[in-house]
Amino acid sequence: MSSPSTPVGDLAFVVRTMARTAVDNEKAFGDLDAVAGDGDFGYSLARGFEIVLADWDALAADSPAEFLKKVALVISKRVGGTSGPLWGTAFLRASGAVKDRPELDAADAVAMLRAAAEGIKARGKSDLGDKTLLDALIPMTDALEQRLADGGPGAGAAELARLAAATARTAADATTSMQARRGRQSYTGERSIGSPDPGAVAVAVMAERVAAEWDAHD
């Protein structure tokens, strides 16, 4: 399985790692969703990202934006339920955030994550505190942005990946005490309290795997 062309090297690693994580954790994510939802989150996410992996060579692109746009199209078409539009929008908005960038740096990563979060907000009519994947994605993005503002341009990519993973995990765990206000889990009212949000957990697990495998990739 070859990687897309050089300008998207690190980005391709991140996306492929996300895809593998979704496939490998299909049952775990599904079981978590079944606590207060309909249990199809793991299945839906895995089926879409399976196609990303199967069609990997066809995703090769000359720019990060084009690569992300291709991934967005696959996700939008092949992920079922509400996850498809949300995750597809996230990739599409990330693409738009770097449309003029031939190569990416840490600031671009923050811009992509921020654009993805804003896209999910708009598409899902949700926000921080609604017990969705935003409750991991936004704190993770905020932490990276703050690190860069504090002098992070000198930080290595592996350090930033570890920061993203740790922040996302803490934030995902914090959704356990929340009551869901969007999605299928919101229909269960207070029964949604007591288990973490599956989408937030997925973001954390993906970020943790990226961090764990970054040095080997690098």
Buried (B, 14 or more C-beta within 10 A) or exposed (E): EEBBBEBBBBBBBBBBBBBBBBBBBBEBBBBBBBBBBBBBBBBBBBBBBBBBBEEBEEBBBEBBBBBBBBBBBBBBEBBEBBBBBBBBBBBBBBBBBBEEBEBBEBBBBBBBBBBBBBBBBEBBEBBBEBBBBBBBBBBBBBBBBEBBEEEBEEBEBBBBBBBBBBBBBBBBBBBBEBBBBBBBBBEBEEEBBEBBBBBBBBBBBBBBBBBEBBEEBE
